[in-house]
Amino acid sequence: MESAKTQKSLFVRLFTNLAIWVVIGIVGGVIVGMVAPELGIASKPGIDYFIKALKILIGPIIFLTIVSGIVGLESLKDLGTIGLKAFIYFEIVSTLALAVGIIFGETLRPGHGMNLDYTQLDASSVAKFTSQAGNMDANSGFLVHTLHLLRGAVPVDDIFPYVHILDPFIKSNTLQVLFMAIVVAIVLSLLAHDKKQACLKPLEFIQHYVLKLLTWLMLFSPVAAFSAMAYLIGKFGIGTLLGMMELLVVMALASCFFIFVVLGVICYFAKVNVFKFMRFISKEVLVVFATSSSETALAPLMQKLEAAGINRGAVGLIIPTGYSFNLDCTNIYLSLSVIFLAQAFNIPLSFEHLISI
């Protein structure tokens, strides 16, 4: 009797485990994309609508979490301390991620032997990006980029000098939502305690129901995973992925090295088991992998970390900021891709070139 109950309990846990359904969605999407490519391509609206719906919730969740979290801090000095530590961490770890991509690219050489001819490429497809790069002076590039990034954090119109309050939420501009939330939180922190609490109550009420909407939306993540994989395989074919397999394998190895060595060392000093942490966020990792969009994990990750007992202000400030300033696997991918393309087209890269990356 007890054994039957245990088996039933195990079946229920597996049946109600969202991560299991995401895996099923991924496998099903791959099969449909291979067997019925037209159907796979036609399923693309599934992932499109899922991401659009998620973007509607991301802005309010970030705003409400940051405001309620920062206002809950003992003083604004705590905000400055957290922000400074986060900025230093982002700079160091992002640089390490770029270095990991370069080292793995130069060591394993995924593009070696392809012998592609760059004169056969369509230059018009990259004209937009080369013109943007040409407008940036080589010596002042970092300064110009930094100023452009900071200006982009303020939701001000290019022509008329007024602030678009709703634009950051409509367009899901994480950096602008972050800026607005910090400004509002600082203003509320300067109010008297009773007035501060009166402002917080409706914000926390709204946040509760927005997070509930997010929970309901995430139930559709297996459908989104199926749609994304079916479209990918149906559109480009499994052969395209196999042709890029060497680059994908090197990227996977570099990412694993970064996670379990670089982040592993960081977790060790933070007294956190990196394997338990990866298991803790495994559902979000699966959804990101299946949908090819890191935005799908932003709000659920913030909700999960806050539920784990991490300070709401720290979560609300660091996670959204990290999405703009500390995309480590993106850094690995970008530096590795530069190395891969240089090897594929037999373009030698000097040490100065590698440093400039």
Phi, psi and omega per residue, in radians:
M1 nan -0.810 3.139
E2 -1.163 -0.633 3.117
S3 -1.133 -0.683 3.115
A4 -1.120 -0.695 3.111
K5 -1.127 -0.694 3.135
T6 -1.125 -0.757 3.124
Q7 -1.118 -0.708 3.111
K8 -1.121 -0.723 3.132
S9 -1.111 -0.719 3.120
L10 -1.121 -0.732 3.126
F11 -1.094 -0.742 -3.141
V12 -1.120 -0.733 3.138
R13 -1.099 -0.729 3.129
L14 -1.208 -0.714 -3.093
F15 -1.161 -0.565 -3.100
T16 -1.727 0.094 3.135
N17 -1.433 1.988 -3.077
L18 -1.097 -0.625 -3.127
A19 -1.077 -0.669 3.106
I20 -1.082 -0.741 -3.141
W21 -1.195 -0.564 3.070
V22 -1.127 -0.749 3.100
V23 -1.085 -0.755 3.098
I24 -1.056 -0.711 3.106
G25 -1.097 -0.723 3.118
I26 -1.092 -0.871 -3.129
V27 -1.084 -0.775 3.126
G28 -1.088 -0.685 3.119
G29 -1.126 -0.713 3.110
V30 -1.103 -0.761 -3.126
I31 -1.110 -0.824 -3.137
V32 -1.102 -0.719 3.130
G33 -1.083 -0.581 3.135
M34 -1.405 -0.743 -3.048
V35 -1.411 -0.731 -3.096
A36 -2.316 1.383 -3.077
P37 -0.997 -0.653 -3.132
E38 -1.100 -0.728 3.112
L39 -1.155 -0.657 3.111
G40 -1.094 -0.769 3.120
I41 -1.136 -0.681 -3.122
A42 -1.190 -0.304 -3.111
S43 -1.480 0.014 -3.093
K44 -0.976 -0.637 3.123
P45 -0.961 -0.438 3.133
G46 -1.036 -0.856 3.135
I47 -1.288 -0.602 -3.139
D48 -1.090 -0.848 -3.114
Y49 -1.202 -0.586 3.116
F50 -1.108 -0.820 -3.133
I51 -1.176 -0.671 3.106
K52 -1.092 -0.761 3.117
A53 -1.125 -0.671 3.137
L54 -1.163 -0.679 3.139
K55 -1.114 -0.542 3.104
I56 -1.094 -0.597 -3.084
L57 -1.548 -0.427 -3.045
I58 -1.048 -0.866 -3.102
G59 -1.000 -0.948 3.118
P60 -1.042 -0.666 -3.134
I61 -1.135 -0.793 3.114
I62 -1.070 -0.846 -3.102
F63 -1.042 -0.882 -3.080
L64 -1.170 -0.683 -3.133
T65 -1.159 -0.766 -3.128
I66 -1.158 -0.819 -3.100
V67 -1.072 -0.891 -3.114
S68 -1.158 -0.587 -3.138
G69 -1.251 -0.798 -3.118
I70 -1.193 -0.711 3.115
V71 -1.093 -0.518 3.132
G72 -1.360 -0.172 3.091
L73 -1.201 2.669 -3.100
E74 -1.136 -0.656 3.126
S75 -2.684 2.887 3.117
L76 -1.227 -0.277 3.074
K77 -1.109 -0.612 3.104
D78 -1.086 -0.655 3.104
L79 -1.086 -0.792 3.126
G80 -1.115 -0.701 3.141
T81 -1.128 -0.825 3.130
I82 -1.087 -0.766 -3.128
G83 -1.099 -0.742 -3.135
L84 -1.149 -0.792 3.123
K85 -1.086 -0.711 3.140
A86 -1.128 -0.736 -3.127
F87 -1.091 -0.786 3.127
I88 -1.093 -0.768 3.130
Y89 -1.075 -0.801 -3.125
F90 -1.027 -0.784 -3.100
E91 -1.113 -0.797 -3.094
I92 -1.169 -0.871 -3.051
V93 -1.225 -0.632 3.090
S94 -1.107 -0.694 3.096
T95 -1.133 -0.717 3.095
L96 -1.096 -0.669 3.127
A97 -1.108 -0.758 3.080
L98 -1.060 -0.725 -3.136
A99 -1.126 -0.705 3.119
V100 -1.069 -0.757 3.107
G101 -1.065 -0.744 3.136
I102 -1.148 -0.803 -3.099
I103 -1.082 -0.810 3.141
F104 -1.178 -0.644 3.108
G105 -1.137 -0.742 -3.131
E106 -1.302 -0.503 -3.101
T107 -1.429 -0.842 -3.056
L108 -1.614 -0.303 3.019
R109 0.829 1.152 -3.095
P110 -1.173 -0.395 -3.114
G111 -1.673 -0.004 -3.079
H112 -1.164 2.334 3.076
G113 1.580 -0.047 -3.140
M114 -1.332 -0.566 3.047
N115 0.895 0.885 3.117
L116 -1.413 2.707 -3.123
D117 -1.908 1.975 -3.081
Y118 -1.229 -0.285 3.122
T119 -1.255 -0.257 -3.140
Q120 -1.571 -0.028 -3.110
L121 -1.386 2.727 3.082
D122 -1.517 1.807 -3.072
A123 -1.150 -0.445 -3.099
S124 -1.144 -0.442 -3.095
S125 -1.241 -0.343 3.135
V126 -2.047 0.176 -3.098
A127 -1.064 -0.654 -3.130
K128 -1.052 -0.740 -3.068
F129 -1.336 -0.632 3.127
T130 -1.197 -0.584 3.105
S131 -1.197 -0.647 3.092
Q132 -1.147 -0.702 3.129
A133 -1.181 -0.624 -3.135
G134 -1.183 -0.474 -3.141
N135 -1.338 -0.146 -3.110
M136 -1.846 2.064 -3.138
D137 -1.103 2.405 -3.076
A138 -1.059 -0.646 -3.087
N139 -1.391 -0.543 -3.110
S140 -1.844 0.259 -3.078
G141 -1.005 -0.818 -3.104
F142 -1.103 -0.755 -3.136
L143 -1.124 -0.793 -3.140
V144 -1.089 -0.763 -3.139
H145 -1.101 -0.738 -3.138
T146 -1.109 -0.791 3.125
L147 -1.118 -0.687 3.119
H148 -1.120 -0.688 3.130
L149 -1.148 -0.760 3.135
L150 -1.154 -0.687 3.112
R151 -1.136 -0.620 3.132
G152 -1.193 -0.301 3.124
A153 -1.316 -0.352 -3.117
V154 -1.731 2.100 -3.097
P155 -1.308 1.218 -3.130
V156 -1.952 2.399 -3.137
D157 -1.175 2.563 -3.120
D158 -1.191 -0.479 -3.064
I159 -1.827 -0.885 -3.107
F160 -1.798 2.273 -3.063
P161 -1.382 1.109 3.032
Y162 -2.311 2.791 -3.026
V163 -1.634 2.310 3.067
H164 -1.604 1.794 -3.065
I165 -1.165 -0.694 -3.032
L166 -1.578 -0.337 -3.088
D167 -0.930 -0.839 -3.129
P168 -1.035 -0.576 3.141
F169 -1.344 -0.699 -3.135
I170 -1.164 -0.737 -3.088
K171 -1.597 -0.009 -3.130
S172 0.953 0.831 3.104
N173 -1.505 1.702 -3.020
T174 -1.015 -0.740 -3.082
L175 -1.128 -0.733 3.141
Q176 -1.220 -0.681 3.074
V177 -1.086 -0.710 3.110
L178 -1.063 -0.790 3.134
F179 -1.068 -0.841 -3.130
M180 -1.093 -0.702 -3.130
A181 -1.132 -0.726 3.135
I182 -1.123 -0.741 3.124
V183 -1.075 -0.837 3.139
V184 -1.095 -0.726 -3.123
A185 -1.120 -0.708 3.122
I186 -1.131 -0.735 3.121
V187 -1.084 -0.783 3.138
L188 -1.153 -0.590 -3.140
S189 -1.146 -0.410 -3.129
L190 -1.473 -0.144 3.133
L191 -1.350 2.871 3.048
A192 -1.139 2.741 -3.013
H193 -1.007 -0.789 -3.095
D194 -1.162 -0.695 3.110
K195 -1.206 -0.627 3.114
K196 -1.091 -0.792 3.137
Q197 -1.157 -0.624 3.116
A198 -1.117 -0.598 3.103
C199 -1.338 -0.554 -3.071
L200 -1.285 -0.611 -3.050
K201 -0.997 -0.877 3.112
P202 -1.145 -0.574 3.114
L203 -1.134 -0.759 3.134
E204 -1.190 -0.587 3.089
F205 -1.107 -0.816 3.127
I206 -1.129 -0.733 -3.129
Q207 -1.038 -0.707 -3.133
H208 -0.997 -0.796 -3.079
Y209 -1.397 -0.483 3.045
V210 -1.166 -0.717 3.095
L211 -1.152 -0.584 3.091
K212 -1.167 -0.696 3.059
L213 -1.062 -0.693 3.117
L214 -1.086 -0.751 3.125
T215 -1.035 -0.749 3.112
W216 -1.151 -0.715 -3.117
L217 -1.116 -0.668 -3.095
M218 -1.161 -0.280 3.058
L219 -1.128 -0.359 3.137
F220 -1.608 0.063 -3.111
S221 -1.089 -0.599 3.051
P222 -1.076 -0.647 3.093
V223 -1.129 -0.731 3.110
A224 -1.114 -0.705 3.121
A225 -1.106 -0.761 3.093
F226 -1.048 -0.827 -3.108
S227 -1.071 -0.784 -3.099
A228 -1.115 -0.819 -3.102
M229 -1.231 -0.667 3.121
A230 -1.103 -0.736 3.123
Y231 -1.159 -0.780 -3.105
L232 -1.042 -0.866 -3.115
I233 -1.242 -0.698 -3.139
G234 -1.147 -0.649 -3.085
K235 -1.349 -0.839 -3.007
F236 -1.838 -0.273 3.112
G237 1.440 2.648 3.140
I238 -1.192 -0.448 3.139
G239 -1.133 -0.621 3.115
T240 -1.101 -0.742 3.129
L241 -1.166 -0.703 3.128
L242 -1.140 -0.578 3.115
G243 -1.156 -0.485 3.122
M244 -1.729 0.207 -2.999
M245 -1.029 -0.672 -3.104
E246 -1.097 -0.752 3.090
L247 -1.134 -0.719 -3.140
L248 -1.122 -0.683 3.129
V249 -1.147 -0.774 3.118
V250 -1.106 -0.708 3.097
M251 -1.079 -0.734 3.130
A252 -1.133 -0.734 3.126
L253 -1.123 -0.760 3.126
A254 -1.107 -0.710 3.139
S255 -1.156 -0.743 3.111
C256 -1.107 -0.723 3.094
F257 -1.055 -0.778 -3.128
F258 -1.116 -0.754 -3.095
I259 -1.163 -0.887 -2.975
F260 -1.571 -0.258 3.095
V261 -1.846 -1.073 -3.106
V262 -1.138 -0.991 3.117
L263 -1.208 -0.489 3.084
G264 -1.069 -0.734 3.091
V265 -1.133 -0.743 3.118
I266 -1.085 -0.768 3.116
C267 -1.115 -0.621 3.125
Y268 -1.065 -0.812 3.130
F269 -1.223 -0.446 3.092
A270 -1.517 0.017 -3.141
K271 1.060 0.764 3.097
V272 -2.180 2.321 3.094
N273 -1.342 2.028 -3.043
V274 -1.104 -0.574 3.139
F275 -1.230 -0.706 3.081
K276 -1.164 -0.625 3.130
F277 -1.167 -0.733 3.117
M278 -1.127 -0.620 3.063
R279 -1.171 -0.625 -3.134
F280 -1.085 -0.645 -3.108
I281 -1.864 0.290 -3.055
S282 -1.049 -0.658 -3.127
K283 -1.095 -0.769 3.138
E284 -1.150 -0.659 3.116
V285 -1.102 -0.742 3.122
L286 -1.088 -0.758 -3.128
V287 -1.128 -0.734 3.114
V288 -1.099 -0.763 3.134
F289 -1.074 -0.761 -3.068
A290 -1.256 -0.664 -3.064
T291 -1.627 -0.175 -3.105
S292 1.008 0.578 3.124
S293 -2.504 2.030 3.133
S294 -1.221 -0.326 3.132
E295 -1.095 -0.442 -3.120
T296 -1.152 -0.339 -3.100
A297 -1.782 -0.171 -3.027
L298 -1.035 -1.056 -3.088
A299 -1.150 -0.803 3.097
P300 -1.051 -0.642 3.135
L301 -1.153 -0.747 3.091
M302 -1.070 -0.747 3.136
Q303 -1.106 -0.742 -3.104
K304 -1.198 -0.738 3.138
L305 -1.145 -0.683 3.115
E306 -1.143 -0.700 3.115
A307 -1.162 -0.452 3.126
A308 -1.344 -0.101 3.067
G309 1.844 0.059 3.110
I310 -1.325 2.469 -3.098
N311 -0.906 2.267 -3.085
R312 -1.048 -0.681 3.137
G313 -1.128 -0.722 3.127
A314 -1.146 -0.768 3.118
V315 -1.081 -0.835 -3.088
G316 -1.142 -0.526 -3.126
L317 -1.501 -0.773 -2.969
I318 -1.410 -0.779 -3.067
I319 -1.094 -0.918 3.110
P320 -1.090 -0.651 3.110
T321 -1.134 -0.684 3.108
G322 -1.079 -0.528 3.105
Y323 -1.183 -0.313 3.113
S324 -1.807 -0.549 -2.994
F325 -2.043 -0.123 -3.008
N326 -2.498 0.953 3.095
L327 -1.548 1.476 -2.959
D328 -1.114 -0.836 -3.129
C329 -1.177 -0.517 3.029
T330 -1.133 -0.717 3.098
N331 -1.091 -0.730 3.092
I332 -1.070 -0.802 -3.117
Y333 -1.089 -0.754 -3.099
L334 -1.144 -0.840 -3.125
S335 -1.177 -0.680 3.115
L336 -1.153 -0.650 3.141
S337 -1.153 -0.674 3.093
V338 -1.071 -0.797 3.122
I339 -1.099 -0.770 -3.131
F340 -1.045 -0.824 -3.122
L341 -1.155 -0.693 3.111
A342 -1.085 -0.723 3.118
Q343 -1.207 -0.697 -3.113
A344 -1.119 -0.606 -3.124
F345 -1.752 0.187 3.112
N346 0.967 0.764 3.095
I347 -1.778 2.010 -3.125
P348 -1.243 2.432 3.095
L349 -2.004 2.163 3.116
S350 -1.404 3.022 3.101
F351 -1.080 -0.637 3.112
E352 -1.110 -0.662 3.095
H353 -1.098 -0.764 -3.123
L354 -1.121 -0.695 3.115
I355 -1.137 -0.663 -3.117
S356 -1.174 -0.449 3.089
I357 -1.115 nan nan
